[in-house]
Amino acid sequence: MYPSLSYWERETFFRNIDVAVIGSGIVGLTAAIHLRERAPGLRVVVIERGTLPLGASTRNAGFACFGSISELLDDRSQRPEAEVWALVARRWQGLKRLRERLGDAAIGYEENGGYELFRATEQATFQRCADHIEPFNRELAHVIGRKDVYKLANAQIPAIGLQGITGLLLNSAEGQIHTGRMMHALWQLARDKGVEIYNGIEITQVETQSDEILLHTDQGWMLHCQQVLAATNGFARRLLPELDVQPARNQVLITEPIPGLQLKGCFHYDRGYYYFRDVEGRILLGGGRNLAPQEEATDQFGTTPLIREALLQLLHEVILPGQKVEVDTWWSGILGIGLEKAPIIKRLNNRLSVSVRMGGMGVAIGSLVGEEGAEVVLTGS
């Protein structure tokens, strides 16, 4: 049972808020920063239910990626090609905005490339992807201004040391970041811009009135605001069940340090459902939610024996064959996906707006979605 707010607490911290942003992940903090940059006189408050921004922003793999060939081919089979490349362009622009805002050193950005793996049983898929290198490179030259981004990389398979891999494609424009340092830098920038951040407060209901919008909390408190931007991504339907945002849990492990680890870069397998990379002499490996799509369509954290076993098998049989390696820790993150891959950025009424559904690409697109959400709040469109 939480105590009620004192008069001082109510009047000082939780009244006369110009804009409340719900969620302190990449999108929420970026939106708050952008609001203060565009309208320095606004009182902008970020409300976060966790001690840290629980969800995906501090729990992702740190891939600065915008799409492997097999993923883009899969997307193209389900939606118009122009729409696919428009989304790639937004991901690229979002990565640029993240790097410009915080600086590569602050986020630990390294452009070591992104690789896509294929086993012998996937030769037909590999060949189909290889056949699209040239046309996709032509498209990317228009989208990101770089030539020959996708390349055959089979010659690198022995040096990388992966077992059972017969096909390898390189996306030379992809990079990786240190997720923790990135979020810490974003949090610090928000504080420097005058954004107020309150943790440990879960919003349970949003009530729009004629002259203000009220946020009900699990503590029983009431927050009085003029405008609200919901940036809760995979948890959006807890507050706004009408939105097309489905939670999707991703399970992740990181190993103990591995002496002499040579692997560098980001690696995608099975249309991006599996992914791994090097982190400070360790291997980070995650994914596998396609093995149990119904069970993983949840916003509950945790890991499962089925997916743990699949990830360990990939680690010991493909990534580090014949090597003794121990897992340091496991965790999970919650993505926000939907029938459409494009984010939802819109005003729901004259006081409530949303910026949600990153589609598993929050690192890439989150900065842009946050800025655009802030503009919706400011302009109403």
BELVENBEL-V523059 format. One line per field, one symbol per residue. burial: b if it has 16 or more other C-alpha atoms within 10 Angstrom, else e. Layout:
# BELVENBEL-V523059
burial->???
This chain:
# BELVENBEL-V523059
burial->eeeeeeeeebeeebeebbbbbbbbbbbbbbbbbbbbeeeeeebbbbbbbeeebbbbbbbbbbbbbbbbbbbbbebeeeeeeeebbebbbbbbbbbbbbbeeeeeebbbbbeebbbbbbbeeeeebbeebbeebeebbbebeebeeeeebbbbeeeebeeeebbbbbbbbbbbbbbbbbbbebbebbbebbeebbbbbbeebbbeebebeeebbbbbbebebbbbbbbbbbbbbbbbbeeeeeebbbbbbbbbbbbebbeeeebbbbbbbbbbebbbbbbebbbbbbbbbeeeeeebbbbeeebeeebbeebbebbeebbbbeeebeeeebebbbbbbbeebbbbbbbeebbbbbbbbbbbbbbbbbbbbbbbbbbbbeebe
